[in-house]
Structure formats: structure tokens, C-alpha cells
Amino acid sequence: MEITYDSICKKLGFKPEEYKYSFSGHEDDSKESPFAVLSEDELDFLIEYLTSNKY
């Protein structure tokens, strides 16, 4: 399966550049990152995509 920006958005359920991180003021390990569902290759693709598109 080819990795695309759209396939990553579909897997995450949102557009990464619109993600709003909520910070409670202290570290909370009970909340898993929504990006944890992505493979290493998908994360690499996403970082490159967001960097090259200036997000």
C-alpha cells in the first residue's frame, strides 16, 4: 500500500496540521499520542510532507 497524505489523514481521523494538543500543565502518560497508530514509514512521510509544505 502506498503511503499518501490522504491515507495518513484517514488513518488518524483528522488532518495533522489541524491537531490541537491539549496540555494540562503536567506530564500525563495515560494519554497515548494519536500519532502512535502510524508506522515509522508513515511518520517519516508525514514529517517530510509537513516540513516541505511549511506547516
RABEL-V336688 format. One record per backbone hydrogen bond with DSSP energy under -0.5 kcal/mol. NH is the residue of the N-H (numbers start at 1). CO is the residue of the C=O. If there is no record, write none. Layout:
NH|CO ; NH|CO
//
This chain:
4|2 ; 8|4 ; 9|5 ; 10|6 ; 11|7 ; 12|8 ; 13|9 ; 14|9 ; 16|14 ; 18|15 ; 19|16 ; 21|19 ; 23|21 ; 24|22 ; 31|28 ; 32|30 ; 36|33 ; 37|34 ; 38|35 ; 43|39 ; 44|40 ; 45|41 ; 46|42 ; 47|43 ; 48|44 ; 49|45 ; 50|46 ; 51|47 ; 52|48 ; 53|49 ; 54|51 ; 55|50
//
